[in-house]
Amino acid sequence: MPLLSIVTPCCQAARWLPAALDSVAALRVPHEHVVVDGGSRDGTVELLRGRDDPALRWISEADRGQTHAVNKGLTLARGDLLMWVNADDEIVPEGVARAVEHLERHPDTQVVYGGLDFMDANGSVRRPYRPAPWSFRRYQFLGDYVPTPTIIFRRSRYAAVGSLDERWEDAADYDFYLRLMHGTRVERLPDAHVRFRYHDASKTGRDALKAQGEALEIRLCWARNLSDRALMRGFDELKRAVLPTLTAGRWPAPF
């Protein structure tokens, strides 16, 4: 069975990191966990030093932010399959294991994604989300219907498209996955792969509109004509106008 490398960028996340580490340690397929810490001073380093997990590798040093940390982790990773999960989230071991087994059985599939369960700050699952089947055009125009933390991909595909672009602060994952999933075989799987923790200090909670703005800039680069550009701008304006109303003012909170 192929080795799965899970990369976790981390900075000042000692409150959440133990749950993330435990979730990966519970994985029962060959794996390694590569934690890239940005020089935290909140006890993260001591926590990592105290772990007794032969699959865990970590570094702690100053970096240029989350995107740079993910790039460092992917460079350090040794697996044939790659995934990244943030330090405040958790994997669902059974779902991830089934995804690895699926990729082993289907060598032509380059990328898979699955479901995501939204947690509150205390780790209670509040809402399950199961995405629609794969469509590059849907992902290109709507973006966030695919939960990016659930994506698992082959190293060979990563080598073909290159690393994350550090120009993007909040939507580098969207830019990367557009490149990664364009013109290749992508499959949606039925199981949840990740439990996503929503809290006020998360990027999603702090400034969702900034991420939406970056995402629009990125998708406009993929527009084939003026009609595409108009549709992309229209969807973005509609989302900004409608989501706060549909969620009774809760957006971007997912529950």
C-alpha positions, -999 to 999 in steps of 0.1 A, spaced: 0 0 0 14 35 -8 27 58 19 4 88 27 22 120 38 -1 144 58 14 179 61 2 202 89 12 238 89 12 252 124 17 285 142 6 292 178 -19 263 177 -10 244 208 -47 245 219 -58 225 189 -27 205 178 -31 175 202 -64 165 186 -49 169 151 -19 147 161 -41 121 177 -64 118 147 -35 112 123 -18 88 148 -51 67 147 -47 61 109 -42 24 101 -26 27 67 11 35 61 16 72 67 38 99 80 28 132 96 49 162 87 43 192 110 58 225 99 57 250 128 64 286 123 84 291 154 55 290 179 61 302 215 29 288 230 41 253 240 38 238 205 75 227 204 73 211 238 42 193 228 58 180 197 89 169 215 68 150 240 50 129 214 58 92 211 49 86 175 74 71 150 53 84 121 57 121 132 83 144 118 84 181 126 104 213 123 100 246 140 114 277 124 104 312 112 86 311 79 67 335 55 33 323 65 9 293 60 15 289 23 52 288 27 48 263 55 27 240 33 53 242 5 80 233 30 60 204 42 52 190 8 89 193 -1 98 173 31 71 147 25 82 112 13 49 96 5 35 87 -29 2 102 -17 -1 137 -2 -26 156 19 -25 187 41 -46 193 72 -44 224 93 -34 222 130 -69 231 142 -86 204 121 -87 166 124 -87 138 99 -114 111 100 -90 80 100 -115 55 86 -125 78 57 -89 87 49 -79 50 50 -106 41 26 -95 69 2 -59 55 3 -73 20 -5 -93 35 -34 -63 52 -49 -44 19 -46 -71 1 -65 -75 28 -92 -41 39 -104 -56 62 -131 -72 84 -105 -49 113 -96 -70 132 -70 -98 123 -46 -119 144 -23 -146 135 2 -170 148 29 -163 172 57 -178 175 91 -180 210 106 -170 212 143 -174 240 168 -144 253 188 -149 226 214 -147 197 189 -184 189 187 -196 180 152 -223 205 143 -230 198 106 -219 172 80 -212 184 45 -211 160 15 -201 177 -18 -215 172 -52 -198 150 -78 -167 164 -96 -170 190 -123 -141 212 -132 -164 239 -145 -184 239 -113 -152 242 -92 -138 269 -115 -170 290 -112 -181 283 -77 -149 272 -60 -158 262 -25 -182 234 -32 -152 211 -30 -139 210 6 -102 215 0 -90 200 33 -104 166 22 -83 164 -10 -57 136 -14 -35 135 -44 -6 117 -60 30 130 -57 34 126 -95 5 150 -100 20 175 -76 53 173 -94 35 181 -126 19 213 -115 44 227 -89 40 242 -55 16 267 -40 18 303 -51 28 325 -22 13 356 -39 -21 344 -25 -25 347 13 -60 333 18 -68 314 -14 -35 297 -23 -52 264 -19 -79 272 -45 -52 283 -70 -32 252 -63 -61 228 -66 -74 244 -98 -40 236 -113 -38 202 -97 -73 190 -108 -74 205 -143 -73 179 -171 -69 149 -149 -90 122 -133 -107 134 -101 -132 114 -80 -155 122 -52 -157 96 -24 -186 92 -1 -169 92 33 -159 122 54 -121 128 53 -118 157 77 -134 174 107 -131 211 102 -130 233 133 -147 266 129 -137 292 155 -133 330 156 -95 330 152 -95 308 121 -89 323 87 -125 315 77 -138 333 108 -115 363 105 -119 375 70 -139 353 46 -144 382 22 -107 385 16 -105 349 6 -135 354 -17 -118 383 -33 -86 364 -39 -106 334 -53 -123 357 -78 -90 371 -90 -77 335 -94 -107 322 -113 -107 352 -136 -73 341 -148 -90 309 -161 -118 327 -180 -119 317 -216 -139 348 -228 -159 378 -217 -189 356 -210 -169 335 -185 -157 367 -168 -192 381 -165 -205 349 -150 -177 346 -125 -182 382 -114 -220 376 -112 -217 345 -91 -193 364 -67 -217 393 -63 -246 370 -58 -228 350 -32 -218 382 -12 -254 395 -14 -273 363 -7 -253 342 18 -256 365 48 -294 366 42 -297 328 37 -278 321 68 -296 347 89 -264 367 93 -243 337 104 -221 335 73 -192 327 71 -200 305 101 -211 271 88 -237 264 115 
